[in-house]
């Protein structure tokens, strides 16, 4: 019985160490502007823009793969706030995102 418990404990610790290293090695950095951009959207998560929620829309905007007008719950004031934000906040590489209205 103690052998089984010892084996289970050592297996658990070993897997925890492997997962810890894997989480560092496989970490994908995220654009620091993403959360700010999500908060500028209406946060309806409706999917009317063709993306899986507002986070998907924000990622598409940063990737220059969509127009701001695709966000149906958003209004012109929201689009202007996003445009102004992106014109004043470059990426970590110093590049500005081109906004498609």
Backbone as a printed PyTorch tensor [residue, N CA C, xyz], in Angstrom:
tensor([[[  0.8210,  -1.1870,   0.0000],
         [  0.0000,   0.0000,   0.0000],
         [  0.8730,   1.2630,   0.0000]],

        [[  1.9270,   1.2690,   0.8300],
         [  2.8270,   2.4220,   0.8610],
         [  3.6020,   2.5500,  -0.4450]],

        [[  3.8290,   1.4280,  -1.0790],
         [  4.5410,   1.4540,  -2.3560],
         [  3.6880,   2.1600,  -3.4070]],

        [[  2.3970,   1.8420,  -3.4120],
         [  1.4840,   2.4560,  -4.3790],
         [  1.3770,   3.9560,  -4.1050]],

        [[  1.2570,   4.3530,  -2.8540],
         [  1.1860,   5.7720,  -2.5020],
         [  2.4720,   6.4960,  -2.8680]],

        [[  3.5970,   5.8630,  -2.6170],
         [  4.8840,   6.4710,  -2.9780],
         [  5.0230,   6.6250,  -4.4720]],

        [[  4.5930,   5.6240,  -5.1990],
         [  4.6360,   5.6770,  -6.6570],
         [  3.7130,   6.7800,  -7.1880]],

        [[  2.5110,   6.8790,  -6.6400],
         [  1.5700,   7.9080,  -7.0630],
         [  2.1060,   9.3030,  -6.7410]],

        [[  2.7160,   9.4530,  -5.5780],
         [  3.2730,  10.7450,  -5.1850],
         [  4.4270,  11.1390,  -6.0970]],

        [[  5.3280,  10.2220,  -6.3570],
         [  6.4660,  10.5520,  -7.2170],
         [  6.0160,  10.8240,  -8.6540]],

        [[  5.0220,  10.1020,  -9.1210],
         [  4.4870,  10.3470, -10.4640],
         [  3.8390,  11.7320, -10.5250]],

        [[  3.1000,  12.0990,  -9.4890],
         [  2.4570,  13.4160,  -9.4340],
         [  3.4860,  14.5370,  -9.4400]],

        [[  4.5230,  14.3990,  -8.6590],
         [  5.5700,  15.4190,  -8.5950],
         [  6.2910,  15.5130,  -9.9380]],

        [[  6.5890,  14.3720, -10.5280],
         [  7.2670,  14.3640, -11.8240],
         [  6.4470,  15.0500, -12.9040]],

        [[  5.1530,  14.7640, -12.9340],
         [  4.2890,  15.3950, -13.9270],
         [  4.1410,  16.8940, -13.6680]],

        [[  4.1030,  17.2850, -12.4090],
         [  4.0210,  18.7080, -12.0810],
         [  5.2580,  19.4480, -12.5610]],

        [[  6.4170,  18.8510, -12.4050],
         [  7.6600,  19.4750, -12.8680],
         [  7.6510,  19.5950, -14.3930]],

        [[  7.2150,  18.5550, -15.0710],
         [  7.1470,  18.5820, -16.5340],
         [  6.1860,  19.6700, -17.0080]],

        [[  5.0230,  19.7760, -16.3740],
         [  4.0520,  20.8000, -16.7540],
         [  4.5810,  22.2030, -16.4900]],

        [[  5.3280,  22.3570, -15.4270],
         [  5.9080,  23.6570, -15.1030],
         [  6.8900,  24.0960, -16.1890]],

        [[  7.7600,  23.2030, -16.6070],
         [  8.7080,  23.5270, -17.6730],
         [  7.9910,  23.7530, -19.0060]],

        [[  6.9750,  22.9380, -19.2750],
         [  6.2420,  23.0660, -20.5360],
         [  5.5210,  24.4010, -20.6130]],

        [[  4.9690,  24.8560, -19.4950],
         [  4.2510,  26.1330, -19.5320],
         [  5.1910,  27.2920, -19.8430]],

        [[  6.4350,  27.2040, -19.4160],
         [  7.4170,  28.2430, -19.7370],
         [  7.9130,  28.1060, -21.1700]],

        [[  8.1920,  26.8890, -21.5910],
         [  8.7530,  26.6700, -22.9220],
         [  7.7390,  26.9470, -24.0250]],

        [[  6.4650,  26.7020, -23.7610],
         [  5.4380,  26.8520, -24.7840],
         [  4.6300,  28.1390, -24.6440]],

        [[  5.0820,  29.0530, -23.7990],
         [  4.3650,  30.3060, -23.5750],
         [  4.3280,  31.1290, -24.8580]],

        [[  3.1420,  31.6140, -25.1920],
         [  2.9600,  32.4610, -26.3650],
         [  2.7090,  33.8840, -25.8790]],

        [[  3.5980,  34.8280, -26.2000],
         [  3.3890,  36.1980, -25.7390],
         [  2.1680,  36.8260, -26.4030]],

        [[  1.4680,  37.6590, -25.6540],
         [  0.2660,  38.3090, -26.1490],
         [  0.5230,  39.8060, -26.2770]],

        [[ -0.0140,  40.4050, -27.3040],
         [  0.1430,  41.8460, -27.5130],
         [ -0.4160,  42.5780, -26.2950]],

        [[  0.3730,  43.4280, -25.6580],
         [ -0.1010,  44.1150, -24.4570],
         [ -1.2710,  45.0620, -24.7210]],

        [[ -1.5040,  45.4200, -25.9720],
         [ -2.6290,  46.2930, -26.3080],
         [ -3.9490,  45.5450, -26.3820]],

        [[ -3.9010,  44.2200, -26.3740],
         [ -5.1030,  43.4100, -26.5760],
         [ -6.1640,  43.6890, -25.5200]],

        [[ -5.8150,  43.6770, -24.2510],
         [ -6.8120,  43.9040, -23.2000],
         [ -7.4060,  45.3010, -23.2780]],

        [[ -6.5810,  46.2990, -23.5850],
         [ -7.1060,  47.6590, -23.7320],
         [ -8.1130,  47.7170, -24.8800]],

        [[ -7.7820,  47.0570, -25.9700],
         [ -8.6590,  47.0520, -27.1340],
         [ -9.9670,  46.3140, -26.8370]],

        [[ -9.8890,  45.2140, -26.1240],
         [-11.1050,  44.4800, -25.7360],
         [-12.0220,  45.3920, -24.9340]],

        [[-11.4430,  46.1660, -24.0060],
         [-12.2540,  47.0470, -23.1680],
         [-12.8320,  48.2280, -23.9280]],

        [[-12.2870,  48.5550, -25.0960],
         [-12.8500,  49.6190, -25.9240],
         [-14.0350,  49.1210, -26.7600]],

        [[-14.1460,  47.8130, -26.9090],
         [-15.2620,  47.2290, -27.6480],
         [-16.4870,  47.1630, -26.7390]],

        [[-17.6920,  46.9490, -27.2970],
         [-18.9020,  46.9630, -26.4700],
         [-19.0400,  45.7790, -25.5020]],

        [[-18.2000,  44.7630, -25.6430],
         [-18.2060,  43.5770, -24.7760],
         [-19.5250,  42.8210, -24.8140]],

        [[-20.1630,  42.8060, -25.9820],
         [-21.4040,  42.0590, -26.1470],
         [-21.1280,  40.5770, -26.4140]],

        [[-19.9380,  40.2540, -26.9310],
         [-19.5720,  38.8720, -27.2800],
         [-20.6470,  38.1990, -28.1200]],

        [[-21.2170,  38.9510, -29.0560],
         [-22.3470,  38.4750, -29.8440],
         [-21.9260,  37.6470, -31.0520]],

        [[-20.7100,  37.8680, -31.5480],
         [-20.2340,  37.1420, -32.7190],
         [-20.7410,  37.6940, -34.0370]],

        [[-21.4630,  38.8080, -34.0360],
         [-21.9910,  39.3730, -35.2820],
         [-20.8950,  39.8530, -36.2210]],

        [[-19.7040,  40.0580, -35.6770],
         [-18.5760,  40.5230, -36.4950],
         [-17.9090,  39.3690, -37.2500]],

        [[-18.3200,  38.1520, -36.9290],
         [-17.7110,  36.9870, -37.5660],
         [-16.5550,  36.4160, -36.7750]],

        [[-16.2940,  36.9630, -35.6080],
         [-15.2260,  36.4870, -34.7290],
         [-15.8470,  35.8690, -33.4790]],

        [[-15.1140,  34.9940, -32.8080],
         [-15.6560,  34.3690, -31.5960],
         [-15.5850,  35.3040, -30.3870]],

        [[-16.4320,  36.3120, -30.3640],
         [-16.4760,  37.2350, -29.2400],
         [-15.5790,  38.4380, -29.4380]],

        [[-15.5830,  39.3120, -28.4170],
         [-14.8430,  40.5680, -28.5030],
         [-13.3310,  40.3590, -28.4950]],

        [[-12.8530,  39.3300, -27.8230],
         [-11.4070,  39.0680, -27.8490],
         [-10.9810,  38.6960, -29.2670]],

        [[-11.7730,  37.8770, -29.9330],
         [-11.4780,  37.5220, -31.3230],
         [-11.4940,  38.7310, -32.2330]],

        [[-12.4370,  39.6400, -31.9880],
         [-12.5060,  40.8770, -32.7840],
         [-11.2700,  41.7340, -32.5240]],

        [[-10.8640,  41.8530, -31.2660],
         [ -9.6770,  42.6490, -30.9340],
         [ -8.4330,  42.0570, -31.5860]],

        [[ -8.3100,  40.7430, -31.5790],
         [ -7.1720,  40.0950, -32.2320],
         [ -7.1970,  40.3500, -33.7330]],

        [[ -8.3870,  40.3140, -34.3320],
         [ -8.5050,  40.5680, -35.7740],
         [ -8.1440,  42.0170, -36.1010]],

        [[ -8.5240,  42.9540, -35.2330],
         [ -8.1730,  44.3610, -35.4480],
         [ -6.6610,  44.5310, -35.3900]],

        [[ -6.0330,  43.9360, -34.3750],
         [ -4.5750,  44.0480, -34.2500],
         [ -3.8490,  43.3600, -35.4000]],

        [[ -4.4490,  42.3130, -35.9370],
         [ -3.8630,  41.6150, -37.0750],
         [ -4.2090,  42.2580, -38.4080]],

        [[ -4.9490,  43.3580, -38.3490],
         [ -5.3860,  44.0820, -39.5480],
         [ -6.1750,  43.1900, -40.4880]],

        [[ -7.0250,  42.3180, -39.8920],
         [ -7.7980,  41.3610, -40.6750],
         [ -9.2840,  41.6790, -40.7200]],

        [[ -9.7040,  42.8190, -40.1960],
         [-11.1230,  43.1580, -40.1850],
         [-11.3100,  44.6730, -40.1650]],

        [[-12.5180,  45.0730, -40.4020],
         [-12.8880,  46.4870, -40.3270],
         [-13.5830,  46.7430, -38.9930]],

        [[-13.4250,  47.9440, -38.4630],
         [-14.0970,  48.2960, -37.2170],
         [-15.6120,  48.2820, -37.3880]],

        [[-16.0900,  48.5590, -38.5920],
         [-17.5300,  48.5600, -38.8500],
         [-18.1350,  47.1610, -38.7650]],

        [[-17.3030,  46.1220, -38.7100],
         [-17.8160,  44.7610, -38.5610],
         [-18.4630,  44.5570, -37.1970]],

        [[-18.0890,  45.3740, -36.2230],
         [-18.6710,  45.2950, -34.8800],
         [-20.0400,  45.9590, -34.9140]],

        [[-21.1040,  45.1790, -35.0220],
         [-22.4560,  45.7220, -35.1710],
         [-22.9590,  46.4650, -33.9290]],

        [[-22.7120,  45.9960, -32.7040],
         [-23.1780,  46.7490, -31.5370],
         [-22.3970,  48.0540, -31.3150]],

        [[-21.2250,  48.1660, -31.9180],
         [-20.3960,  49.3620, -31.7390],
         [-20.9170,  50.5340, -32.5470]],

        [[-20.6410,  51.7320, -32.0630],
         [-21.0690,  52.9330, -32.7690],
         [-19.8470,  53.6910, -33.2910]],

        [[-20.1020,  54.8190, -33.9240],
         [-19.0100,  55.5990, -34.5070],
         [-18.0600,  56.1140, -33.4300]],

        [[-18.5800,  56.4710, -32.2610],
         [-17.7250,  56.9550, -31.1700],
         [-16.7490,  55.8640, -30.7330]],

        [[-17.2110,  54.6220, -30.6790],
         [-16.3340,  53.5040, -30.3310],
         [-15.2350,  53.3420, -31.3730]],

        [[-15.6080,  53.4260, -32.6280],
         [-14.6220,  53.2830, -33.7080],
         [-13.5620,  54.3740, -33.6220]],

        [[-13.9820,  55.5930, -33.3300],
         [-13.0320,  56.7000, -33.2060],
         [-12.0940,  56.4970, -32.0160]],

        [[-12.6210,  56.0020, -30.8840],
         [-11.7670,  55.7410, -29.7120],
         [-10.7210,  54.6740, -30.0340]],

        [[-11.1290,  53.6340, -30.7460],
         [-10.1870,  52.5710, -31.1210],
         [ -9.1430,  53.1140, -32.0900]],

        [[ -9.5870,  53.8850, -33.0740],
         [ -8.6540,  54.4640, -34.0460],
         [ -7.6290,  55.3560, -33.3450]],

        [[ -8.0930,  56.2210, -32.4420],
         [ -7.1830,  57.1030, -31.7060],
         [ -6.2170,  56.3100, -30.8400]],

        [[ -6.7290,  55.2670, -30.2010],
         [ -5.8690,  54.4340, -29.3520],
         [ -4.7560,  53.7950, -30.1820]],

        [[ -5.1230,  53.2060, -31.3150],
         [ -4.1270,  52.5220, -32.1460],
         [ -3.1540,  53.4910, -32.8080]],

        [[ -3.5870,  54.7210, -33.0470],
         [ -2.6860,  55.7230, -33.6290],
         [ -1.6670,  56.2360, -32.6150]],

        [[ -1.9360,  56.0540, -31.3360],
         [ -1.0320,  56.5630, -30.2970],
         [ -0.3090,  55.4610, -29.5250]],

        [[ -0.6470,  54.2040, -29.7850],
         [ -0.0230,  53.0850, -29.0690],
         [  0.5680,  52.0860, -30.0750]],

        [[  1.8490,  52.1750, -30.3520],
         [  2.4680,  51.2220, -31.2880],
         [  2.6470,  49.8510, -30.6350]],

        [[  2.9410,  48.8710, -31.4680],
         [  3.2460,  47.5320, -30.9590],
         [  4.6040,  47.5720, -30.2660]],

        [[  4.9900,  46.4560, -29.6600],
         [  6.2910,  46.3980, -28.9890],
         [  7.4460,  46.5910, -29.9700]],

        [[  7.2010,  46.3190, -31.2500],
         [  8.2210,  46.5160, -32.2840],
         [  8.2360,  47.9550, -32.7790]],

        [[  7.3220,  48.7840, -32.2820],
         [  7.2670,  50.1790, -32.6850],
         [  6.4160,  50.4450, -33.9060]],

        [[  5.6720,  49.4420, -34.3480],
         [  4.8330,  49.5940, -35.5280],
         [  3.4030,  49.9380, -35.1220]],

        [[  2.7530,  50.7720, -35.9240],
         [  1.3660,  51.1410, -35.6660],
         [  0.4400,  50.2560, -36.4760]],

        [[ -0.6880,  49.9040, -35.8860],
         [ -1.6880,  49.0810, -36.5530],
         [ -2.5200,  49.9670, -37.4730]],

        [[ -2.6870,  49.5340, -38.7130],
         [ -3.5110,  50.2770, -39.6670],
         [ -4.9780,  49.9430, -39.3730]],

        [[ -5.7580,  50.9810, -39.1650],
         [ -7.1610,  50.8110, -38.8090],
         [ -8.0130,  50.8470, -40.0610]],

        [[ -8.8620,  49.8530, -40.1990],
         [ -9.8220,  49.8070, -41.3080],
         [-11.1800,  50.1640, -40.7140]],

        [[-11.7090,  51.2720, -41.1470],
         [-13.0090,  51.6970, -40.6050],
         [-14.1000,  50.8900, -41.2740]]])
